[in-house]
Amino acid sequence: MTGTGTASTDARHDPPSAGGPGGPGTGSGTATGTDRRDAAELAGFGYRQELHRSLGRYASFAAGFSFISVLTTVFQFFAFGFSFGGAAFFWTWPAVLLGQLLVAACFAELAARYPLSGAIYQWSTRLSTPSFGWFAGWIMVIGQMVVVAAAALALQVVLPAIWSGFQFVGDDPAPTSASGAANAALLAVVLLVLTTVVNLLDNRVMSVVNRVGVTAEIIGAALIVVLLFTHTERGPGVTLHTGGQGGAIGALLVGSFAAAYVLIGFDSAGELSEETRSPRRTAPRTILLALASAGVLGGLLLLGGVLAAPSLTDGRLATEGLSYVLTSTLGNGVGRLLLADVALAVAVATLAIQTSGSRMLFSMARDGVLPAAGRLAKVSPRTGMPTGPALVVGTAAAALCLLNLASPEAFLAIGTTCIAMLYLAYLMVTAPMLVRRLRGTYTTETALDETGRPLFSLGRWGLPVNAVACLYGAAMTINLAWPRAAVYDPAGGHWYFQWFTVVFLTITVGTGALWLTARTRRTSWGSTLPE
């Protein structure tokens, strides 16, 4: 590969198994035997160890869990899911979780096989062709920028509910109102400034913030679940009734957006592989653990919210969501205290997503396949952080947040667009992986992890799991991007919001194709990456 070294074709298809001590240092002072071994393995892929390896198993888990951030996303999209699917939208959760677990199982195999930053880009490139992998990385990194914006906008769902003084613009805190949308943009930009600053510091600082935030989120989510289930107003049978907008099937397809938005980002543990000790063994397990634990907690939050809500018919659950349930059921004191924990989760999730996006940019830039690659590929020797990518992701996300000033519909457009883009990028990994399996050129049985044990593998289940993961990913991508007027432009007169996801995806792919074509004509880039 270009940039930091030359990756051989053998390294691409059969990466080295665990080696002994030796190889490049970690750049973080005195390197341990484990660090030297991990750096030597990275050198086998043609890359120098520039990022600091300081993350252990819990920090790796925290990266994936904080990207998913059940408190952030469930609180952000609960009202939307309920407004379309009614109480029955709860059943979309286990369906989406099952589909994403299949995708995560495929990613776990790849994280063990290719422990590299820029996971989606690196995996897709090595499973298919350089050009196809580039598009997967391009779509993923743009999607991550949109996810950062969507996560930061979630502060509006909780801060004004804690204290009305956080409503700086107007007096209506609902994210779907003009004043609520404008205030959401203001709060989001302030948060992005803070997360960008943290992303410019040493990754140990980022890791500490992440771990503390995730621990607080898990404790808070568990406490909320217990309190909701001890204050139920109805039985679980209510989840068999939709009661939302439109027919049952259509309502549930839209209601699934909530689960789809929550259960993404588990690949972040793979994104931080070059900063994780023993990544071949650690990343696959933390990818699956982050998704499974978030899936269980999130499902219980959804069910508890439906069962404990004071009313399912007064309209408040469809507009105020879980914030309304907490403050009205548990009282203002306890409810606001728990919402403060949610606000912390929002901040940590924004930080984690921005970190993940910056690693994707860094990974592509060091291969020399992005504009301004030289600057974006620079890593601070002191902090071990890629400062350029952090600034780019933070600035782009802030600009997207300002769309909220144009119209309240931008909130939903931004949220669903980022989900569709990540689902498409995920599909661009699982699809070529399936092709390789069908051709018999995908194997993992002979490789070993850092402990000398066989790499994580699905074994004989690999083909059926991979096939269903592809079908699920394709179906959900279409479902998310479908331009439903009732969803994206309920007020009417804003065709650009109805078609926002389709247009944004088209512009992203089109811009990437133009740049890629121009660059290929200027250089021999297509031949510098392994075929």
matplotlib code that plots the C-alpha trace (Angstrom):
import matplotlib.pyplot as plt

x = [0.0, 1.1, 1.9, 3.6, 4.7, 3.9, 1.5, 2.0, -0.7, 0.1, -0.3, -3.7, -5.1, -3.2, -2.1, 0.7, -0.2, 1.0, 4.7, 7.2, 8.7, 10.4, 9.5, 8.7, 8.0, 4.7, 5.7, 4.5, 7.7, 8.9, 7.2, 6.3, 6.8, 3.1, 3.3, 6.4, 4.6, 1.5, 3.7, 5.5, 2.2, 1.1, 4.3, 3.3, 0.5, 2.9, 2.2, 4.3, 3.0, 2.1, -1.0, -0.3, -1.3, -2.8, -6.3, -7.2, -10.2, -12.6, -11.5, -12.1, -15.6, -16.3, -15.5, -18.2, -20.7, -20.4, -20.9, -24.1, -24.9, -28.4, -29.3, -28.4, -30.2, -33.2, -34.1, -33.5, -35.7, -38.2, -40.9, -40.4, -40.7, -43.8, -45.5, -45.4, -45.5, -47.3, -46.4, -45.8, -42.7, -41.0, -40.9, -38.8, -36.0, -35.3, -35.6, -33.0, -30.8, -30.8, -29.9, -27.1, -25.7, -25.2, -23.4, -21.3, -20.3, -18.9, -17.1, -15.7, -14.0, -12.5, -11.4, -9.3, -8.0, -7.3, -6.7, -6.3, -7.7, -10.3, -11.9, -14.7, -12.3, -9.6, -11.8, -13.7, -10.5, -9.0, -12.1, -12.8, -10.8, -9.1, -11.7, -14.6, -13.0, -12.3, -16.0, -16.9, -14.5, -15.7, -19.4, -18.6, -16.6, -19.2, -21.8, -19.9, -19.7, -23.5, -23.8, -21.7, -24.0, -27.1, -25.7, -24.8, -28.3, -29.7, -28.8, -32.0, -34.0, -32.6, -31.1, -34.2, -36.1, -33.6, -33.7, -35.6, -32.6, -31.0, -33.6, -31.7, -33.8, -37.6, -39.7, -40.7, -38.1, -39.6, -36.9, -39.7, -40.5, -38.6, -37.2, -36.4, -34.5, -32.5, -31.7, -30.6, -28.1, -26.7, -26.2, -24.8, -22.1, -21.0, -20.7, -18.7, -16.2, -15.7, -15.4, -13.0, -10.7, -10.7, -9.9, -6.8, -5.5, -3.7, -5.8, -5.4, -7.5, -10.0, -10.0, -10.6, -13.5, -15.0, -14.6, -16.1, -18.9, -19.7, -19.7, -22.0, -24.3, -24.5, -25.3, -27.8, -29.5, -29.8, -31.2, -33.7, -34.8, -35.4, -37.4, -39.5, -40.4, -41.3, -43.7, -45.6, -49.1, -50.0, -49.0, -46.7, -49.7, -50.0, -47.0, -49.3, -51.1, -49.6, -51.8, -49.5, -49.7, -50.7, -51.1, -49.4, -46.6, -45.7, -45.8, -43.5, -41.1, -40.8, -40.8, -37.7, -35.8, -35.4, -33.7, -31.7, -30.3, -29.4, -27.7, -24.9, -21.3, -20.3, -17.4, -15.7, -13.8, -12.2, -11.6, -9.3, -7.4, -4.1, -4.5, -5.6, -3.3, -3.7, -6.3, -6.8, -8.1, -9.7, -11.6, -13.8, -15.1, -15.7, -17.5, -20.0, -20.2, -20.8, -23.7, -25.2, -25.1, -26.5, -29.2, -30.4, -30.3, -32.0, -34.8, -35.5, -35.6, -38.1, -40.3, -40.1, -41.0, -44.1, -45.3, -44.6, -45.9, -48.8, -50.7, -50.3, -53.0, -52.5, -49.9, -47.0, -45.2, -45.1, -43.7, -41.6, -40.6, -38.8, -38.0, -41.7, -41.9, -39.1, -40.1, -43.8, -43.5, -40.5, -40.9, -38.9, -36.0, -35.2, -36.2, -33.9, -31.0, -31.4, -31.7, -28.4, -26.8, -28.4, -26.8, -23.4, -24.1, -24.9, -21.6, -19.5, -21.3, -20.5, -16.9, -16.7, -18.3, -16.0, -13.0, -14.1, -14.6, -11.2, -9.6, -11.3, -10.1, -6.6, -6.5, -7.5, -5.2, -2.1, -2.8, -2.7, -6.3, -7.9, -7.6, -5.0, -3.8, -0.4, -1.9, -4.7, -2.2, 0.0, 0.0, 1.2, 4.3, 3.4, -0.2, -0.4, -3.6, -4.4, -5.3, -6.3, -9.0, -10.5, -10.8, -12.3, -14.9, -15.8, -16.1, -18.2, -20.5, -21.0, -21.9, -24.5, -26.0, -26.6, -29.1, -31.4, -31.7, -33.3, -36.1, -37.1, -37.4, -33.6, -33.3, -35.0, -33.3, -29.9, -30.6, -32.0, -29.4, -26.5, -28.1, -28.7, -25.1, -23.6, -25.9, -24.7, -21.1, -21.6, -23.2, -20.1, -18.1, -20.5, -21.3, -17.7, -17.1, -20.0, -18.6, -15.2, -16.9, -18.8, -15.6, -13.9, -11.1, -12.1, -10.5, -9.4, -8.8, -5.0, -4.3, -3.7, -4.3, -1.8, -2.2, -1.5, -5.2, -7.2, -8.7, -12.4, -14.3, -17.9, -16.7, -19.4, -22.0, -20.0, -21.8, -25.4, -24.7, -22.9, -25.7, -28.5, -26.5, -26.2, -30.0, -30.8, -28.4, -29.7, -33.4, -32.7, -30.8, -33.7, -36.2, -34.2, -33.6, -37.1, -38.5, -41.7, -43.4, -45.2, -41.8, -39.4, -41.8, -44.9, -45.7, -45.3, -43.6, -40.0, -39.2, -35.6, -36.2, -38.3, -35.5, -32.7, -31.2, -31.3, -29.9, -27.2, -26.2, -26.1, -24.0, -21.6, -21.1, -21.0, -18.4, -16.3, -16.5, -15.4, -12.5, -11.5, -11.6, -9.5, -6.9, -6.6, -5.9, -3.2, -1.5, -1.2, -3.1, -5.2, -2.0, -0.4, -2.9, -2.9, -5.4]
y = [0.0, 3.6, 5.9, 3.8, 0.7, -1.8, -4.6, -7.8, -9.9, -12.7, -10.3, -9.3, -12.8, -14.6, -12.1, -13.3, -15.3, -14.1, -13.5, -13.1, -9.9, -7.5, -5.1, -1.4, 0.3, 1.8, 5.4, 5.6, 5.3, 1.9, -0.9, -4.1, -7.5, -7.5, -4.0, -5.1, -8.2, -6.3, -3.7, -6.5, -7.9, -4.5, -4.3, -7.5, -5.6, -2.8, -0.2, 1.4, 1.5, 5.2, 5.2, 4.4, 0.9, 1.6, 0.1, -3.1, -5.4, -3.1, 0.0, -1.9, -3.0, 0.6, 1.9, -0.3, 0.1, 3.9, 4.2, 2.2, 4.1, 2.7, 5.7, 8.2, 6.5, 4.9, 8.2, 10.0, 7.7, 6.1, 8.8, 8.3, 4.5, 4.6, 7.3, 5.0, 1.5, 2.0, -0.4, -3.2, -1.4, -3.2, -6.3, -4.6, -4.5, -8.3, -8.6, -5.9, -7.2, -10.7, -9.3, -7.2, -10.0, -11.9, -9.0, -8.6, -12.3, -11.7, -8.6, -10.6, -13.0, -10.1, -8.2, -11.3, -11.7, -8.0, -6.0, -2.6, 0.9, 1.9, -1.5, -1.3, 0.1, -2.3, -5.4, -4.5, -3.8, -7.1, -9.0, -7.4, -4.8, -1.5, 0.5, -1.3, -1.1, 2.6, 3.3, 1.3, 3.4, 6.6, 5.9, 4.8, 7.8, 10.2, 8.2, 8.4, 12.2, 12.2, 9.9, 12.3, 15.1, 13.0, 11.9, 15.5, 16.6, 14.1, 16.5, 18.4, 15.4, 15.4, 18.7, 20.9, 18.1, 18.4, 22.2, 24.7, 27.0, 24.7, 25.9, 28.9, 29.4, 29.9, 28.0, 24.8, 22.1, 19.4, 18.6, 18.7, 22.3, 25.3, 26.5, 23.0, 22.3, 25.5, 24.9, 21.4, 22.8, 25.2, 22.5, 20.1, 22.5, 23.2, 19.5, 18.9, 21.6, 19.7, 16.2, 17.6, 18.9, 15.5, 13.9, 16.1, 14.9, 11.6, 8.5, 7.5, 10.6, 9.6, 6.0, 7.2, 9.4, 6.5, 4.0, 6.3, 7.3, 3.7, 2.5, 5.3, 4.5, 0.8, 1.5, 4.2, 2.0, -0.9, 1.4, 2.9, -0.6, -1.7, 1.4, 1.2, -2.4, -1.7, 1.1, -0.7, 0.4, -2.4, -5.9, -7.0, -8.0, -4.4, -4.9, -6.9, -3.8, -1.3, 1.8, 3.9, 5.5, 3.5, -0.2, -2.7, -3.8, -0.3, 1.0, -1.6, -1.1, 2.5, 1.7, -0.4, 2.7, 3.2, -0.2, 0.2, 3.6, 2.2, -1.0, 0.3, 1.1, -2.2, -2.3, 0.5, -2.1, -3.1, 0.6, 0.9, -2.4, -0.6, 1.0, -2.2, -4.8, -8.3, -7.1, -10.5, -12.0, -8.9, -7.1, -10.0, -10.7, -7.0, -6.5, -9.2, -8.4, -4.6, -5.4, -8.2, -6.2, -3.0, -5.1, -6.6, -3.3, -1.4, -3.9, -3.8, 0.0, 0.0, -2.6, -0.9, 2.5, 1.1, -0.7, 2.2, 5.1, 6.9, 6.8, 5.3, 7.5, 11.1, 11.7, 12.6, 9.3, 9.9, 13.3, 13.4, 9.7, 8.2, 11.6, 12.0, 8.5, 9.1, 12.5, 11.7, 8.2, 8.5, 12.1, 15.2, 14.5, 11.0, 11.4, 14.4, 12.7, 9.8, 12.1, 13.7, 10.2, 10.1, 13.5, 12.1, 9.1, 11.4, 13.3, 10.1, 8.6, 11.7, 11.4, 7.7, 8.1, 11.0, 8.9, 6.1, 8.4, 10.0, 6.5, 5.7, 9.0, 8.3, 4.8, 5.9, 8.9, 6.9, 4.8, 8.1, 7.7, 10.8, 14.5, 16.2, 12.6, 13.8, 16.1, 13.7, 10.8, 12.7, 11.4, 13.5, 11.7, 13.1, 12.2, 9.4, 10.9, 11.8, 15.5, 16.4, 13.7, 14.7, 18.3, 17.3, 15.0, 17.5, 20.4, 18.5, 17.2, 20.7, 22.0, 19.2, 20.1, 23.6, 22.1, 21.9, 25.7, 25.3, 23.0, 20.6, 17.9, 18.0, 16.1, 13.0, 13.3, 13.4, 10.5, 8.1, 9.1, 8.1, 4.7, 4.0, 4.9, 2.7, -0.2, 0.2, 0.3, -2.9, -4.6, -3.7, -5.9, -8.8, -9.1, -9.6, -11.8, -14.1, -14.1, -15.3, -18.0, -19.3, -19.3, -21.2, -18.6, -17.5, -19.5, -18.7, -22.1, -22.1, -18.7, -18.1, -15.2, -13.7, -16.5, -19.2, -20.2, -20.4, -17.2, -16.5, -18.4, -19.3, -22.6, -24.4, -21.8, -19.1, -19.5, -19.4, -16.7, -14.6, -15.2, -14.1, -11.1, -9.9, -10.4, -8.6, -5.7, -5.2, -5.2, -2.8, -0.4, -0.2, 0.2, 3.0, 4.9, 4.6, 8.1, 8.0, 11.4, 10.6, 10.0, 12.5, 15.3, 15.1, 18.8, 18.7, 21.1, 19.9, 17.4, 17.6, 16.2, 13.4, 12.4, 13.5, 10.1, 9.1, 12.4, 12.4, 8.9, 9.8, 12.8, 10.9, 8.1, 10.5, 12.8, 9.8, 8.4, 11.7, 12.0, 8.4, 8.6, 11.8, 10.4, 7.1, 9.1, 11.1, 8.2, 4.4, 4.2, 1.2, -0.8, 0.2, -1.7, -5.5, -7.0]
z = [0.0, -0.4, 2.4, 5.1, 3.4, 0.7, 1.6, -0.3, -1.8, 0.7, 3.6, 2.2, 1.9, 4.7, 7.3, 9.6, 12.7, 16.1, 16.2, 19.0, 20.5, 18.2, 15.5, 15.6, 18.8, 19.8, 19.9, 23.5, 25.4, 26.7, 24.7, 26.4, 24.7, 23.8, 22.2, 20.2, 19.0, 18.0, 16.2, 14.4, 13.3, 12.0, 10.1, 8.4, 6.8, 5.6, 8.3, 11.0, 14.6, 14.9, 17.1, 20.7, 21.9, 25.3, 25.1, 27.0, 26.7, 28.6, 26.7, 23.4, 24.6, 25.7, 22.2, 20.6, 23.4, 23.5, 19.8, 20.1, 23.3, 24.1, 26.4, 23.7, 20.8, 22.6, 24.1, 20.8, 18.6, 21.0, 20.3, 16.5, 16.7, 18.9, 16.8, 13.8, 15.2, 18.5, 21.3, 18.8, 17.6, 20.4, 18.3, 15.7, 18.3, 18.6, 14.8, 14.1, 16.9, 15.4, 11.9, 13.3, 15.4, 12.1, 10.6, 13.8, 13.7, 10.2, 11.4, 14.3, 11.9, 10.0, 13.1, 14.0, 10.5, 9.7, 13.0, 11.3, 11.8, 9.2, 9.6, 7.0, 4.4, 5.1, 5.2, 2.0, 0.2, 1.1, 0.3, -3.0, -5.0, -4.1, -5.9, -4.2, -0.8, -1.3, -2.0, 1.2, 3.2, 1.6, 2.2, 5.8, 6.7, 5.3, 7.1, 10.4, 10.1, 9.7, 12.7, 14.8, 14.0, 14.8, 18.1, 19.1, 18.2, 20.8, 23.6, 22.8, 23.8, 27.4, 28.5, 28.3, 30.2, 33.0, 33.2, 31.1, 31.1, 28.5, 26.1, 24.8, 21.7, 21.9, 24.4, 22.7, 23.4, 21.0, 18.4, 15.8, 16.5, 14.9, 18.3, 19.4, 16.2, 16.4, 20.1, 19.2, 16.6, 19.2, 21.9, 19.3, 18.1, 21.7, 22.4, 19.2, 20.2, 23.5, 21.9, 19.3, 22.0, 23.7, 20.4, 20.1, 23.5, 24.2, 23.5, 27.1, 28.0, 25.4, 26.8, 30.4, 29.3, 27.3, 30.1, 32.8, 30.5, 29.5, 33.1, 34.1, 31.2, 32.0, 35.6, 34.7, 32.0, 34.4, 37.1, 34.7, 33.6, 37.2, 38.0, 34.9, 35.5, 39.1, 38.0, 35.2, 34.3, 32.0, 30.9, 28.0, 26.0, 24.9, 22.6, 20.3, 19.2, 16.7, 17.3, 15.2, 11.8, 8.7, 8.3, 10.6, 8.2, 7.0, 10.5, 11.8, 8.9, 9.8, 13.5, 12.9, 12.2, 16.0, 16.4, 13.2, 14.5, 17.9, 16.9, 14.7, 15.5, 17.1, 14.5, 16.5, 18.5, 15.2, 14.2, 17.3, 16.6, 16.2, 19.6, 21.3, 22.8, 21.4, 19.0, 17.2, 20.3, 21.9, 19.1, 17.9, 21.4, 22.2, 18.9, 19.8, 23.5, 22.9, 20.5, 22.6, 25.9, 24.2, 22.5, 25.8, 27.7, 24.8, 24.4, 28.1, 28.0, 25.2, 26.8, 30.2, 28.7, 27.0, 30.2, 32.6, 30.5, 32.2, 29.0, 25.5, 24.0, 25.2, 22.5, 24.8, 24.4, 20.6, 21.0, 24.2, 24.4, 27.4, 28.9, 29.5, 31.1, 33.5, 34.8, 35.0, 36.4, 38.7, 39.7, 38.7, 41.1, 40.2, 36.6, 36.1, 37.8, 35.4, 32.5, 33.5, 33.1, 29.6, 28.8, 29.8, 27.5, 24.6, 25.1, 25.4, 22.3, 20.3, 21.4, 20.5, 17.1, 16.2, 17.3, 15.1, 12.1, 12.5, 12.5, 9.2, 7.7, 9.0, 7.6, 4.1, 4.2, 5.0, 1.9, 0.0, -1.4, 0.0, -0.8, 1.4, 2.4, 3.6, 6.2, 7.3, 7.7, 10.2, 13.8, 16.7, 18.1, 21.6, 21.8, 19.2, 17.9, 14.2, 14.8, 11.2, 10.9, 14.3, 13.2, 9.8, 11.3, 14.0, 11.6, 9.1, 11.8, 13.1, 9.6, 9.2, 12.6, 11.2, 8.8, 11.8, 11.5, 8.1, 9.2, 12.1, 9.5, 9.1, 12.4, 11.1, 7.6, 9.2, 11.5, 8.9, 6.3, 8.6, 9.3, 5.6, 4.8, 7.5, 6.5, 2.9, 4.0, 6.1, 3.1, 1.1, 3.5, 4.0, 0.2, -1.0, 2.0, 0.9, -2.7, -1.3, 0.7, -2.3, -4.3, -1.6, -1.2, 2.3, 5.2, 8.7, 10.2, 9.9, 11.5, 15.2, 17.5, 19.9, 22.5, 19.9, 19.7, 16.4, 15.3, 16.0, 13.3, 12.5, 11.1, 9.1, 10.1, 8.2, 4.9, 6.1, 8.7, 6.0, 3.4, 5.8, 7.0, 3.4, 2.7, 6.0, 5.2, 1.7, 2.9, 5.7, 3.5, 1.0, 3.9, 5.4, 2.2, 0.8, 0.3, 2.4, 2.4, 5.7, 7.4, 5.9, 4.9, 7.1, 6.7, 2.9, 0.6, 1.3, -1.4, -0.6, 2.9, 1.5, -0.9, 1.4, 2.0, -1.7, -2.8, -0.2, -1.1, -4.8, -4.2, -1.9, -4.5, -7.4, -5.8, -4.8, -8.4, -9.9, -7.5, -7.9, -11.7, -11.7, -9.4, -11.3, -14.5, -12.7, -10.9, -11.0, -7.7, -8.9, -9.1, -5.8, -3.7, -3.8, -6.2]

ax = plt.figure().add_subplot(projection="3d")
ax.plot(x, y, z, "-o")
ax.set_aspect("equal")
plt.show()
